Amino acid sequence: MFINLSFLGKEISLYRKIKELKRMETKKLIHVLTLQNAIKYNGKAEVNSTLGQILSANPELRSKAKEIKESVEKLVVDINTLSLEEQKKILKKLGEIKAPEKKEPKSIELKNAVVGKVVLRFAPNPNGPLSLGHSRQAIWNYDLAQKYKGKFILRFDDTDPKIKVPLKDAYEWIKEDLAWLGIQPKEVIIQSQRLQTYYEYAEQLIKNHHAYVCTCDSEKKREELLKKIACVCRNAKDTIEEWKKMFTKYKEGEAILRIKTDLEYKNPAVRDFPAFRIIDKSKHPLDKKSKVWPLLNFASAIDDYETKVTHIIRGIDLQVSDERQKYIYEYFKWTYPHTYYNGKLIIKGIKSTSETKRLIEKGELSGWDDPRLGTLRALKKRGFQPVAIRNFIKKARLNKSEIQVSIENLEAENRTIVEPIANRYFFIKNPKKIKIKGVPELTSKAPLHPDDPKRGYRVHKVSEEFYIEDELEKNKNYRLMHLLNLKNNIFISEEYDPNLKTKQIHWISLTVEPINVEIIMPDNSRIKGIAEHYIENVKEEEVIQFERFGFCKLDKKGKMYIFYFTHK
């Protein structure tokens, strides 16, 4: 039997044409926006500013931010060699592209949500401060609570006194991290302070034959559950007495309280799941005396009911929690909250909380705000803005699929926030002294911000001597930014000449003593150099831009000004 598959060739050909058109559209977008940026800055395009505009114009390119940046870097070199007039002619042929209107990331609609009655919660384990990944659940839950004029609860899931042991300081750290993001919970709950409440609910389930104390060997019990076999403990009549013995007689590992479920349940992890265990030596910073501790699925179910949680947003890896907790809700005849699942948000290069804690303890990291980390404290120290983090998280959306993003996506988002507000200054690494012959009496008038002359200028009186970091090549034109043109260390002219193909370099005059600067980079390396004296006006915690270097945040003033590098 012959089947004509020629139509497949046509579809493949059409697909290739569409793909090629998209590639050409992207290439044109990059070219046009780079030209527009060059013209905006008097003939000299800026890589990072252009990149931010490209990603704003086409958000689909965010996943390829690194590749796009490499293309822009190459194009900027070519475009910056053209005169301003040449740039304008090329742009006229290609056609300008209007900057897209900034829109708030779309929210989601909650099922059966009643305005004023919605209750959502964020439930971190306080074993460290919040990371960028943690902020996802906090931001979505809080924003949805605000949208429906509801209630947002911060709940510390801290009932593991043995493995993921809470840090005492982390309770306050998390509150501070949330406040920095603009998140203010209406209620704060600490589970480790509610043990008596959990005990009372457990006893009700035991008395109603919905829970039992199991003293079986753990390996044997696991095999029985896999085979859907009930153990002798399941139908014992004196379970309430056995429960009391968990507090007095039994030792760690000898008894567990289990919730009765359907032994035929398709997922073995749900079959008679554990609800309470014994911990003989608690490492908990707030409770070192208690012996019987609830597991997450039990304590979470009780708290969600008591605090009237209406909707839950949780990771898809916790879907089994719903299956377990619904048994508890069913036994008490409660209505289970509406649940939304989201896949993992994988941010390349971000260390886990447990790994971070281990490296801090070994002395390989300076603390939870070490610039190599993805904690909110580290990002804040580097100069990232909370609005940028919120926008970054909201644009990642909520869906069941795993999402992989690069830290460069966050940098692009942050750049749109800090670029309009950061004042500009000169910083020179590895300074070299040069003398330019024939320099007349000149005064440089460099704007604090190129788009906002109202902010004022950095006024420098200059002599023939300067500090620069560039290597000057023979017979090549250079321009000291906002000042003069030179060739072979000889003054040519003062005014910017678009027809004179020059490389712009930054500088510091020797007429005023520069300030010693150390910049701590994201890999924790240090770059030392000097900066113009106008940085005396910069306040600690302020983000500025060192021209041709990048955005930095001032950490400390002194004999040496300490900055943290934010990004390009």
C-alpha positions in Angstrom: 0.0 0.0 0.0 1.5 3.4 -1.0 0.9 6.4 1.2 1.7 9.8 -0.3 3.9 11.7 2.2 4.8 14.6 -0.1 2.8 17.0 2.0 5.3 16.5 4.9 8.0 18.0 2.7 5.9 21.1 2.1 5.2 21.4 5.9 8.9 21.1 6.7 9.8 23.6 4.0 7.2 26.0 5.4 8.5 25.5 8.9 12.1 26.3 7.7 10.9 29.5 6.0 9.0 30.6 9.1 12.1 29.9 11.2 14.3 31.8 8.8 11.9 34.8 8.8 12.0 34.9 12.6 15.8 34.7 12.6 15.9 37.6 10.1 13.4 39.6 12.2 15.5 39.1 15.3 18.7 40.2 13.4 16.9 43.3 12.2 15.6 44.1 15.7 19.1 43.8 17.1 20.6 46.0 14.3 17.9 48.7 14.6 18.0 49.0 18.4 21.8 49.1 18.4 21.7 51.9 15.9 19.0 53.8 17.9 21.1 53.4 21.0 24.2 54.7 19.2 22.4 57.8 17.9 20.9 58.4 21.4 24.4 58.5 22.9 26.0 60.7 20.2 27.3 58.0 18.0 28.5 55.5 20.6 26.2 52.5 21.4 26.3 50.9 24.9 26.0 47.1 25.0 24.0 46.7 28.1 21.6 49.5 27.5 20.9 48.0 24.0 20.5 44.5 25.4 17.9 45.7 27.9 15.9 47.4 25.1 16.1 44.2 22.9 14.8 42.0 25.6 12.0 44.4 26.5 11.0 44.6 22.8 11.0 40.8 22.4 10.7 39.0 25.8 10.9 35.6 24.0 14.6 36.3 23.5 15.2 36.3 27.3 16.0 32.6 27.2 18.8 33.4 24.7 20.1 36.5 26.6 23.7 35.3 26.5 23.7 34.7 22.7 22.0 38.0 22.1 24.5 39.8 24.2 27.4 38.3 22.2 25.7 39.5 18.9 25.2 43.0 20.3 28.8 43.2 21.5 30.1 42.4 18.0 27.6 44.8 16.3 28.5 47.7 18.7 32.1 47.5 17.7 31.1 47.9 14.0 28.5 50.5 14.5 30.7 52.7 16.8 33.3 53.0 14.0 30.7 54.7 11.8 30.0 58.5 11.9 26.8 59.7 13.4 25.5 60.7 10.0 26.3 57.2 8.6 24.4 55.6 11.5 21.4 57.8 10.8 21.4 57.0 7.1 21.4 53.2 7.8 18.7 53.6 10.4 16.5 55.5 8.0 16.8 52.6 5.5 16.0 50.0 8.1 13.2 51.9 9.8 13.0 52.9 13.5 11.4 50.6 16.2 9.3 52.2 18.9 10.2 51.2 22.5 7.4 48.9 23.8 5.2 50.2 26.6 6.1 48.8 29.9 3.4 46.4 31.1 2.9 44.8 34.5 3.4 41.0 34.3 0.0 39.3 34.1 -1.4 37.6 37.2 -3.4 34.4 37.4 -7.0 33.9 38.2 -7.8 31.8 41.3 -10.7 29.4 41.1 -13.8 30.2 43.3 -11.9 33.1 44.8 -14.2 35.5 46.8 -12.8 39.0 47.1 -11.9 39.7 50.8 -12.0 36.0 51.7 -8.9 34.7 50.0 -6.2 33.4 52.3 -2.8 32.3 51.0 0.4 31.4 52.8 4.2 31.2 52.4 5.7 28.4 54.4 9.6 28.4 54.4 11.8 26.2 56.5 13.9 28.8 58.5 17.2 26.9 58.0 18.6 30.0 56.2 17.6 33.3 54.7 15.6 33.4 51.5 17.1 32.6 48.1 16.0 34.0 44.7 14.2 30.6 44.2 12.4 30.9 47.5 11.1 34.4 46.6 9.0 32.9 43.8 6.4 31.4 46.1 6.5 34.4 48.4 5.9 36.9 45.6 3.1 34.9 43.9 1.2 34.2 47.1 1.5 37.8 48.3 0.5 39.4 45.0 -2.5 37.1 44.7 -3.6 37.9 48.2 -3.3 41.6 47.4 -5.2 41.1 44.1 -8.2 39.6 45.9 -7.9 41.9 48.9 -7.3 38.8 51.0 -4.8 37.7 53.7 -1.2 36.6 53.4 0.3 34.4 56.1 4.0 33.8 56.8 4.3 30.3 58.4 7.6 28.9 59.5 7.5 25.1 58.8 10.1 24.4 61.5 9.2 20.9 62.9 12.4 19.1 61.8 14.8 19.3 64.8 17.2 16.8 63.4 18.0 17.0 59.7 17.0 20.4 58.3 17.4 22.1 61.6 16.2 25.7 61.8 18.7 28.6 62.4 17.6 30.9 65.2 18.6 34.0 63.2 16.8 32.9 60.1 13.3 33.7 61.5 14.2 37.4 61.5 16.2 37.2 58.3 13.2 35.8 56.4 11.0 38.6 57.8 13.6 41.2 56.7 14.0 39.6 53.2 10.2 39.7 52.7 10.0 43.3 53.9 12.8 44.2 51.4 10.6 42.7 48.7 7.7 44.8 49.9 5.9 41.8 51.4 4.1 42.4 54.7 2.4 39.3 56.2 -0.8 39.9 58.2 0.0 36.9 60.4 3.1 35.0 61.4 2.9 31.4 62.6 5.7 29.3 64.1 4.8 25.6 63.9 7.3 24.5 66.6 5.2 26.6 69.1 2.0 24.8 68.2 2.9 21.2 69.1 0.1 20.8 71.6 -2.5 21.7 69.0 -1.1 19.0 66.7 -1.2 16.5 69.5 -4.9 17.2 70.1 -5.8 16.6 66.5 -3.7 13.4 66.4 -5.6 12.0 69.4 -8.9 12.7 67.7 -7.8 10.7 64.7 -6.5 7.9 66.9 -9.8 7.7 68.8 -11.7 7.6 65.5 -9.4 4.8 64.2 -7.9 6.9 61.5 -4.4 6.8 62.8 -2.3 4.2 64.7 1.1 3.8 66.3 3.4 1.5 64.4 6.3 -0.2 66.1 7.4 -2.3 63.1 10.9 -2.4 61.8 11.1 0.4 59.2 12.5 -1.7 56.4 9.9 -4.4 57.0 7.1 -1.8 57.1 8.3 -0.4 53.7 8.2 -3.8 52.1 4.7 -4.4 53.5 3.3 -1.1 52.2 4.8 -1.8 48.7 3.0 -5.2 48.8 -0.2 -3.5 50.2 -0.1 -5.6 53.3 -1.5 -4.4 56.7 0.8 -4.8 59.7 -0.3 -6.1 63.1 -0.2 -2.5 64.6 -2.8 -1.2 62.1 -5.8 -2.8 63.9 -4.5 -2.8 67.5 -7.1 -1.8 70.0 -4.8 0.1 72.5 -3.4 2.6 70.1 -4.1 5.6 72.3 -2.0 4.0 75.0 0.7 3.4 72.5 0.5 7.0 71.5 1.1 8.1 75.1 4.1 5.7 75.3 5.7 7.7 72.4 6.1 10.6 74.9 7.3 8.4 77.8 8.6 4.9 76.9 9.5 4.6 73.3 12.8 5.9 71.9 13.8 7.4 68.6 13.0 4.9 65.8 10.9 2.6 67.9 7.5 4.0 67.1 5.8 6.2 64.5 2.2 7.5 64.3 0.8 6.8 60.9 -2.4 8.0 59.2 -4.5 5.2 57.8 -5.1 5.4 54.0 -6.2 3.0 51.3 -3.5 0.3 51.1 -4.5 -0.1 47.4 -3.6 3.5 46.7 -1.7 3.8 43.4 1.2 5.8 45.0 3.0 3.7 47.7 4.2 7.0 49.3 0.6 7.8 50.3 -0.1 4.4 51.9 -0.3 4.8 55.7 2.1 7.8 55.6 3.9 8.9 58.8 2.5 11.8 60.8 4.6 11.9 64.0 8.1 10.6 64.9 10.3 10.6 68.0 13.4 12.7 68.3 15.4 11.9 71.4 17.9 14.8 71.2 16.3 17.9 69.6 18.7 20.4 68.0 15.8 22.9 67.5 16.9 26.5 68.5 13.5 27.2 70.0 12.6 23.8 71.6 15.2 21.4 72.9 12.8 19.5 75.2 10.0 18.2 73.0 10.3 14.6 72.0 7.4 13.9 69.6 7.4 15.9 66.5 4.9 16.2 63.6 6.0 15.7 60.0 5.3 18.4 57.5 2.2 16.8 55.9 0.4 16.6 59.2 1.3 20.0 60.7 0.7 21.8 57.3 -2.8 20.2 56.9 -3.8 21.3 60.4 -2.5 24.8 60.0 -4.0 25.3 56.6 -7.4 24.4 58.0 -7.1 26.5 61.2 -5.9 29.6 59.3 -8.7 29.2 56.7 -6.3 28.9 53.7 -8.3 28.9 50.6 -5.7 28.4 47.9 -2.3 26.8 47.9 0.6 27.4 45.4 3.2 24.7 45.7 5.9 23.0 43.7 4.9 20.0 41.6 7.4 17.9 43.5 5.0 18.3 46.5 1.9 17.0 44.7 2.1 13.9 46.9 1.5 16.2 49.9 -2.0 17.0 48.5 -2.7 13.3 48.2 -1.7 12.7 51.8 -3.3 15.8 53.4 -6.6 15.1 51.7 -7.0 12.0 53.9 -6.7 14.2 57.0 -9.2 16.7 55.6 -11.6 13.9 54.6 -11.5 12.4 58.2 -12.3 15.7 59.7 -14.9 16.5 57.0 -13.1 19.7 56.0 -12.9 21.2 52.4 -9.5 21.1 50.9 -8.0 24.3 49.5 -7.7 24.8 45.7 -4.1 23.9 44.8 -1.9 25.2 42.0 1.4 23.5 41.0 4.5 25.0 39.5 7.5 23.3 38.1 11.0 24.1 39.3 12.6 27.4 38.5 16.2 26.5 37.9 18.6 29.5 38.0 22.0 28.5 36.7 24.8 28.9 39.3 22.6 29.2 42.4 23.7 27.1 45.3 21.2 25.2 47.6 20.6 26.4 51.2 22.1 23.2 52.6 25.2 23.5 50.4 25.6 27.2 51.3 25.3 26.4 55.0 28.1 23.7 54.7 30.4 26.1 52.8 29.9 28.9 55.4 30.7 26.5 58.2 33.8 25.4 56.4 34.8 29.1 56.0 34.7 28.9 52.2 32.0 31.6 52.0 32.0 34.8 54.1 28.4 34.5 55.1 24.8 34.4 53.7 25.4 37.7 51.8 28.6 36.5 50.1 28.4 37.9 46.5 28.8 34.4 45.1 25.4 33.4 46.4 21.9 33.7 45.1 20.4 34.7 48.5 18.3 37.9 48.5 20.8 39.2 51.0 23.7 38.7 48.6 21.7 40.2 45.7 20.7 43.2 47.8 24.3 43.8 48.8 25.4 43.8 45.2 22.8 46.4 44.3 19.9 44.4 42.8 16.5 46.2 43.2 13.5 44.4 44.8 11.3 45.6 41.9 13.6 43.9 39.4 13.4 40.6 41.4 9.6 40.8 41.5 9.4 41.5 37.8 11.8 38.7 37.0 9.8 36.2 39.1 6.4 37.3 37.6 7.7 37.0 34.0 8.8 33.4 34.7 5.1 32.7 35.2 3.5 29.8 37.1 3.1 26.5 35.2 3.8 22.8 35.7 6.8 22.8 33.4 10.3 23.2 34.6 11.8 26.6 33.7 15.5 27.3 33.3 16.7 30.8 33.4 20.1 32.5 33.6 21.1 35.1 36.1 21.6 37.4 33.0 17.8 37.5 32.7 17.7 39.1 36.2 20.5 41.4 35.3 18.6 42.6 32.2 15.5 43.2 34.4 17.6 45.1 37.0 19.3 47.2 34.3 15.9 48.7 33.3 15.5 49.8 36.9 19.0 51.2 37.7 20.0 52.6 34.3 17.7 55.7 34.7 18.6 56.4 38.3 22.3 55.6 38.6 24.6 58.6 38.3 27.8 58.2 36.2 31.4 58.4 37.4 34.9 57.5 36.2 36.8 54.5 37.7 40.3 53.5 36.5 41.7 50.1 37.2 45.4 49.5 36.7 45.9 53.3 36.3 48.6 54.5 33.9 49.8 58.1 33.8 50.0 59.8 30.4 50.9 63.3 29.3 49.1 64.9 26.3 51.1 67.7 24.7 49.4 70.9 23.7 46.4 70.7 26.0 45.0 74.2 26.3 43.2 75.5 29.4 40.1 73.2 29.4 37.2 72.4 31.7 35.4 69.1 31.4 31.6 69.2 32.0 30.5 65.6 32.3 26.8 64.9 33.1 25.9 63.0 36.2 23.4 61.3 33.9 23.3 61.5 30.1 19.5 61.7 29.9 18.9 64.1 32.8 20.9 67.3 32.7 18.9 68.7 35.6 21.0 66.5 37.9 24.1 68.5 37.2 27.6 67.9 36.0 31.0 66.8 37.2 33.2 69.7 36.4 36.9 69.0 36.0 39.7 71.5 35.4 42.5 69.6 33.6 46.2 69.9 32.9 48.3 67.9 30.5 48.5 64.8 32.8 45.8 62.1 33.2 45.3 58.6 34.5 43.9 56.1 32.0 43.7 52.3 31.8 43.7 51.9 28.0 46.8 51.1 26.0 47.1 53.8 23.4 48.1 52.6 19.9 50.3 54.7 17.6 48.6 56.7 14.8 45.1 56.0 16.2 42.5 58.6 17.2 41.2 58.7 20.8 38.7 60.8 22.7 38.9 61.5 26.4 35.1 61.3 27.1 33.5 64.7 27.5 36.8 66.5 27.0 39.2 66.3 24.0 40.5 64.4 21.0 44.1 63.2 20.8 46.5 61.2 18.6 50.0 60.0 19.5 49.6 61.7 22.9 49.1 65.1 21.1 46.0 67.3 21.5 43.9 67.5 18.3 40.7 69.3 19.2 38.2 69.8 22.0 34.8 69.4 20.3 33.3 66.0 19.6 33.7 65.3 15.8 31.4 62.6 14.5 33.5 62.4 11.3 36.6 61.7 13.3 36.7 58.0 14.0 37.8 57.8 17.6 37.7 55.3 20.4 36.2 56.9 23.6 38.1 56.3 26.8 37.6 57.4 30.3 40.1 59.2 32.4 41.0 61.0 35.7 42.7 64.3 35.9 45.8 64.8 38.2 44.6 68.2 39.2 42.5 66.7 42.1 43.5 63.8 44.3 41.5 60.7 43.2 39.9 58.3 45.6 41.1 54.8 46.2 38.5 52.2 45.3 38.1 48.4 45.7 35.3 46.6 43.8 34.2 43.2 45.0 33.2 41.1 42.0 30.5 38.4 41.9 33.2 35.7 42.1 34.5 37.4 45.3 37.7 38.6 43.5 38.8 42.2 44.1 39.6 44.9 41.6 41.5 47.9 42.9 41.8 51.3 41.2 41.0 54.9 41.6 37.9 57.0 41.0 37.2 60.7 40.4 36.8 62.7 43.6 33.1 63.3 42.9 32.2 59.9 44.3 32.6 61.7 47.7 28.9 62.7 47.1 27.8 59.1 46.7 25.9 57.7 49.7 26.5 54.3 51.2 24.0 51.7 49.7 23.7 53.9 46.5 24.0 52.2 43.1 26.0 54.1 40.5 27.5 53.4 37.1 31.2 53.5 36.6 31.3 54.4 32.9 32.7 51.6 30.7 32.9 49.3 33.7 29.4 48.6 35.1 26.9 49.3 37.8 28.2 49.1 41.4 26.8 49.7 44.9 28.8 51.6 47.5 29.2 49.5 50.6 31.6 51.5 52.8 33.4 54.8 52.8 36.9 55.3 54.3 40.5 55.6 53.1 39.4 53.0 50.6 35.9 53.1 49.1 34.4 49.6 49.0 31.9 48.8 46.2 30.1 45.6 45.2 29.8 45.0 41.4 26.2 44.6 40.4 26.4 43.8 36.7 27.4 45.4 33.3 
